[in-house]
Amino acid sequence: MRRLLLLPLLAVVGCSHLFGSSKPDKGAQVETKDIPYNAREENEPPRHRLLVLPFLDERPDHSAAISDVARQTVVRELLRTRQFVVVSPEDFPQDPKKFLTEENEYDLSQVSRQAAAIGVSAVVEGKVLSVKAKRVGDSVGLIRSVKAQVSTQVRVRIYAGKNGKEILNEVRSADTDASSTRMADRSDSQASLSEDPEMIRAAIRKAFMGAIPNIVKAVEKLSWEGRVAMVSGERVFVNAGRLSGIQVGDILKVTEEGDDVYDPDSGRFIGTAPGRLKGTIEVVSYFGKDGAIGVIHSGSGFQENDRVELY
């Protein structure tokens, strides 16, 4: 049970120093102590690595705490599924704000392609579209509880890291009752209530919670894959390890990069054709925060950026 409880914590803490380049630090030592044997449960697939960008707000005059609450809710719920490793925006090669357009939208096609270089399967963007709060009833006294009906509308977009294509675009709404403890001199206007994180926390959480199942379904359609980060003699370093659910003893097949296939009539992306199989490696240990070391099991000619997946 302790092992199951540690994994979500490791996923949050361990992602603060994910790969910033394709090569591991030459001075990095292989981690071989105090590593749970079961990196994932039986019949569980490896975990997709997600980049959850800082959430946006349609109204720039809103408190930043509102979008922060929204993002924290999504990250927490994604980790609870045990299907994802969430990458911190600080591990992205550039400041994500550099990819904001004049319309206050991320250029997710560009972000996702760069995120793929650090092993990210998909990029998640959330945006608070509207928050409306209406006070319900009156209250008196120096310290009083203010009740309100809060309505929120939010949007979630997800782009696949591999091809930079949109795989989810969903708008959700939620209504809920909320309350806040206030001093007599604090404003109870609708504008003030709509900017109070304490008042809108429940509604924001409810709206984004409703999007979690569809986020999971959208990412599940993506095939899991890792990349060869470096080859040193008989050792092959892979950019996914314990946090990603790669288990010591796993056999990984190594292939060349496949070609993207599109429908000739509609232009719709169909999938990626398998590349040429080069061979297999057996995972023998871990390195860094989320890397694995394999030894050649069969085949030859492995190179950096070759694709790896469970055999």
C-alpha positions as CSV (number, residue, x, y, z in Angstrom):
1,M,0.0,0.0,0.0
2,R,2.9,2.4,0.8
3,R,4.3,1.7,-2.6
4,L,1.0,2.7,-4.3
5,L,0.8,5.9,-2.3
6,L,4.4,6.9,-3.1
7,L,4.0,6.8,-6.9
8,P,1.8,9.9,-7.4
9,L,4.1,11.8,-5.1
10,L,7.2,10.6,-7.1
11,A,5.4,11.7,-10.3
12,V,5.1,15.2,-9.0
13,V,8.5,15.6,-7.4
14,G,10.4,13.6,-9.9
15,C,9.4,15.7,-12.9
16,S,11.1,18.8,-11.7
17,H,14.4,17.9,-13.6
18,L,13.3,15.9,-16.6
19,F,15.5,15.7,-19.7
20,G,16.4,19.1,-21.1
21,S,18.4,17.5,-23.9
22,S,18.5,14.1,-25.6
23,K,21.8,13.1,-23.9
24,P,22.0,12.1,-20.2
25,D,24.5,13.9,-17.9
26,K,27.8,12.2,-18.2
27,G,28.3,12.5,-14.5
28,A,24.9,11.0,-13.7
29,Q,25.0,7.8,-11.7
30,V,22.7,4.9,-12.1
31,E,20.1,4.7,-9.4
32,T,20.0,1.1,-8.1
33,K,19.0,1.6,-4.4
34,D,15.6,1.9,-2.8
35,I,13.8,1.5,-6.1
36,P,10.5,-0.4,-5.9
37,Y,10.6,-3.5,-8.1
38,N,7.1,-2.9,-9.5
39,A,7.3,0.3,-11.5
40,R,3.7,-0.4,-12.6
41,E,1.0,-2.9,-11.7
42,E,0.4,-6.1,-13.7
43,N,-1.4,-5.4,-17.0
44,E,-0.8,-1.6,-16.6
45,P,0.7,0.1,-19.7
46,P,3.5,2.6,-19.4
47,R,2.5,6.1,-18.4
48,H,2.1,8.9,-21.0
49,R,4.1,12.0,-20.2
50,L,1.9,15.1,-20.3
51,L,2.8,18.8,-20.3
52,V,0.1,20.7,-18.6
53,L,0.6,24.4,-19.5
54,P,-0.2,27.3,-17.2
55,F,-3.9,27.8,-17.6
56,L,-5.3,30.8,-19.3
57,D,-8.2,33.2,-18.4
58,E,-10.4,34.9,-20.9
59,R,-10.3,38.0,-18.6
60,P,-6.8,39.2,-17.9
61,D,-8.1,41.3,-15.0
62,H,-9.1,38.2,-13.1
63,S,-7.0,37.0,-10.2
64,A,-4.2,34.7,-11.3
65,A,-5.3,32.4,-8.4
66,I,-8.4,31.4,-10.4
67,S,-6.4,29.8,-13.3
68,D,-3.9,28.3,-10.8
69,V,-6.8,26.6,-9.0
70,A,-8.0,25.2,-12.3
71,R,-4.6,23.8,-13.3
72,Q,-4.0,22.3,-9.9
73,T,-7.3,20.5,-10.1
74,V,-6.5,18.9,-13.5
75,V,-3.0,17.9,-12.5
76,R,-4.2,16.3,-9.3
77,E,-6.9,14.3,-11.0
78,L,-4.6,13.2,-13.8
79,L,-2.1,11.9,-11.3
80,R,-4.8,10.0,-9.5
81,T,-5.5,7.9,-12.6
82,R,-2.0,6.5,-12.3
83,Q,-1.8,6.7,-16.1
84,F,0.3,9.8,-16.5
85,V,3.5,11.6,-15.6
86,V,2.9,15.3,-15.5
87,V,5.8,17.5,-16.7
88,S,6.3,20.9,-15.1
89,P,6.3,23.9,-17.4
90,E,9.7,24.8,-16.0
91,D,11.1,21.7,-17.8
92,F,9.9,23.0,-21.1
93,P,12.9,24.3,-23.2
94,Q,11.3,27.8,-23.5
95,D,9.0,30.0,-21.5
96,P,5.5,28.8,-22.6
97,K,4.3,32.4,-22.6
98,K,6.4,33.0,-25.6
99,F,3.9,30.9,-27.6
100,L,0.9,33.1,-26.7
101,T,-0.8,34.7,-29.6
102,E,-2.5,38.1,-29.7
103,E,-5.8,36.4,-29.0
104,N,-4.3,35.0,-25.7
105,E,-4.2,31.5,-27.0
106,Y,-1.2,29.1,-27.0
107,D,0.2,28.1,-30.4
108,L,-0.3,24.5,-29.4
109,S,1.0,23.1,-32.7
110,Q,4.4,24.7,-32.0
111,V,4.4,23.9,-28.3
112,S,3.6,20.2,-28.9
113,R,6.3,19.7,-31.4
114,Q,8.9,21.1,-29.1
115,A,7.5,19.1,-26.1
116,A,7.9,15.9,-28.1
117,A,11.7,16.4,-27.9
118,I,11.5,15.8,-24.1
119,G,9.3,12.8,-24.4
120,V,5.9,14.4,-24.0
121,S,3.0,12.5,-25.5
122,A,0.5,15.3,-25.4
123,V,0.2,19.0,-24.3
124,V,-2.8,20.0,-22.2
125,E,-4.2,23.6,-22.2
126,G,-7.0,24.8,-20.0
127,K,-8.8,28.1,-20.2
128,V,-11.4,29.8,-17.9
129,L,-13.8,31.3,-20.3
130,S,-16.2,32.9,-17.9
131,V,-17.0,33.1,-14.2
132,K,-20.3,34.6,-12.9
133,A,-21.3,34.7,-9.3
134,K,-24.6,35.9,-7.9
135,R,-25.1,36.5,-4.2
136,V,-27.9,34.5,-2.5
137,G,-29.5,36.1,0.6
138,D,-28.2,38.7,3.0
139,S,-25.9,38.4,5.9
140,V,-25.0,40.7,8.8
141,G,-22.2,41.1,11.3
142,L,-18.6,41.9,11.4
143,I,-17.6,38.4,10.3
144,R,-20.2,36.8,8.1
145,S,-20.6,34.0,5.5
146,V,-21.5,35.1,2.1
147,K,-23.4,32.6,-0.1
148,A,-23.4,32.8,-3.9
149,Q,-24.4,30.8,-7.0
150,V,-21.4,30.4,-9.2
151,S,-21.5,29.6,-12.9
152,T,-18.3,28.8,-14.9
153,Q,-17.5,27.9,-18.4
154,V,-14.1,26.3,-19.2
155,R,-12.3,24.9,-22.2
156,V,-9.7,22.1,-22.6
157,R,-7.5,21.6,-25.7
158,I,-5.0,18.8,-26.2
159,Y,-2.5,18.4,-28.9
160,A,-0.4,15.3,-29.6
161,G,3.3,15.8,-29.2
162,K,4.3,13.5,-32.0
163,N,2.5,15.2,-34.9
164,G,1.3,18.5,-33.4
165,K,-2.4,17.6,-34.2
166,E,-5.4,18.5,-32.0
167,I,-7.0,15.5,-30.4
168,L,-9.4,17.2,-28.0
169,N,-11.3,20.5,-27.9
170,E,-14.0,20.6,-25.4
171,V,-16.0,23.3,-23.6
172,R,-17.7,22.5,-20.3
173,S,-20.0,24.4,-17.9
174,A,-20.7,23.9,-14.3
175,D,-23.0,25.6,-11.7
176,T,-22.6,25.2,-7.9
177,D,-23.3,26.9,-4.6
178,A,-20.4,28.4,-2.8
179,S,-19.7,30.4,0.3
180,S,-16.9,32.7,1.6
181,T,-16.2,34.1,5.1
182,R,-15.8,37.9,4.9
183,M,-15.2,40.9,7.0
184,A,-17.7,43.7,7.0
185,D,-15.6,46.0,5.0
186,R,-15.1,43.6,2.1
187,S,-17.1,44.2,-1.1
188,D,-19.9,41.8,-1.8
189,S,-20.5,43.0,-5.4
190,Q,-20.9,40.5,-8.2
191,A,-17.6,41.6,-9.7
192,S,-15.8,41.0,-6.4
193,L,-17.4,37.6,-5.9
194,S,-16.5,36.5,-9.4
195,E,-12.8,37.3,-8.7
196,D,-12.7,35.6,-5.3
197,P,-10.9,32.2,-5.6
198,E,-12.6,31.1,-2.4
199,M,-16.0,31.6,-3.9
200,I,-15.3,30.0,-7.3
201,R,-13.1,27.1,-6.3
202,A,-15.9,24.5,-6.2
203,A,-17.4,25.6,-9.6
204,I,-14.0,25.7,-11.3
205,R,-13.1,22.3,-9.9
206,K,-16.5,20.8,-11.0
207,A,-16.1,22.1,-14.5
208,F,-12.6,20.8,-15.1
209,M,-13.4,17.5,-13.2
210,G,-16.0,16.8,-15.8
211,A,-13.4,17.0,-18.5
212,I,-11.0,14.5,-17.0
213,P,-12.6,11.3,-18.5
214,N,-12.4,12.8,-22.0
215,I,-8.8,13.8,-21.4
216,V,-7.9,10.3,-20.5
217,K,-9.8,8.8,-23.5
218,A,-8.1,11.2,-25.9
219,V,-4.6,10.4,-24.7
220,E,-5.3,6.7,-24.5
221,K,-5.6,6.7,-28.3
222,L,-2.0,7.7,-28.6
223,S,0.4,4.8,-28.7
224,W,3.0,4.9,-25.9
225,E,6.6,5.3,-27.1
226,G,10.0,6.4,-25.8
227,R,13.2,7.4,-27.4
228,V,16.8,6.2,-27.4
229,A,18.7,9.0,-25.7
230,M,22.2,7.6,-26.0
231,V,24.0,4.4,-27.0
232,S,27.2,3.5,-25.2
233,G,28.6,0.1,-26.2
234,E,26.1,-2.5,-25.2
235,R,24.1,-0.1,-23.1
236,V,21.2,1.8,-24.5
237,F,19.8,4.8,-22.5
238,V,16.1,5.4,-22.9
239,N,14.3,8.7,-22.1
240,A,11.6,6.9,-20.0
241,G,12.1,5.0,-16.8
242,R,10.5,4.2,-13.4
243,L,8.1,7.2,-13.3
244,S,6.9,6.3,-16.7
245,G,6.2,2.8,-15.6
246,I,9.1,1.1,-17.3
247,Q,10.0,-2.1,-15.4
248,V,13.3,-3.7,-14.8
249,G,13.1,-6.9,-17.0
250,D,10.9,-5.3,-19.6
251,I,11.8,-6.1,-23.2
252,L,11.6,-3.0,-25.5
253,K,11.6,-3.2,-29.2
254,V,13.6,-0.5,-31.1
255,T,12.5,0.7,-34.5
256,E,13.3,3.5,-36.9
257,E,11.0,6.5,-37.1
258,G,7.8,5.6,-39.1
259,D,6.1,7.8,-41.6
260,D,2.9,9.7,-40.8
261,V,-0.1,8.6,-43.0
262,Y,-2.9,10.9,-44.0
263,D,-6.2,10.2,-45.8
264,P,-5.6,11.3,-49.5
265,D,-9.2,12.7,-49.8
266,S,-9.8,14.5,-46.5
267,G,-6.2,15.1,-45.4
268,R,-7.0,13.7,-42.0
269,F,-4.2,12.2,-40.0
270,I,-4.7,8.4,-39.8
271,G,-1.7,7.2,-37.9
272,T,2.0,6.5,-38.1
273,A,3.3,3.5,-40.1
274,P,5.7,1.3,-38.1
275,G,9.3,1.8,-38.9
276,R,11.9,-0.9,-39.6
277,L,12.5,-3.1,-36.5
278,K,16.2,-2.9,-35.5
279,G,16.0,-5.2,-32.5
280,T,15.2,-5.4,-28.8
281,I,16.8,-4.4,-25.5
282,E,16.2,-5.6,-21.9
283,V,15.8,-3.0,-19.2
284,V,18.3,-3.7,-16.4
285,S,18.3,-0.5,-14.3
286,Y,17.4,3.2,-14.1
287,F,19.2,6.5,-14.3
288,G,18.3,10.1,-13.5
289,K,14.8,10.9,-12.5
290,D,13.0,9.1,-15.3
291,G,15.4,7.2,-17.5
292,A,16.1,3.5,-18.1
293,I,19.2,1.6,-19.1
294,G,18.9,-1.4,-21.3
295,V,21.3,-4.0,-22.7
296,I,21.1,-5.2,-26.3
297,H,18.9,-8.4,-26.4
298,S,18.9,-8.8,-30.2
299,G,19.7,-6.8,-33.3
300,S,22.1,-3.9,-33.8
301,G,22.5,-0.4,-35.3
302,F,20.7,1.4,-32.5
303,Q,20.9,5.2,-32.7
304,E,19.8,8.3,-30.8
305,N,16.2,9.1,-31.3
306,D,15.2,5.6,-32.4
307,R,11.7,4.8,-31.2
308,V,11.2,2.3,-28.4
309,E,8.0,0.5,-27.2
310,L,7.1,-2.5,-25.1
311,Y,7.6,-5.7,-27.0
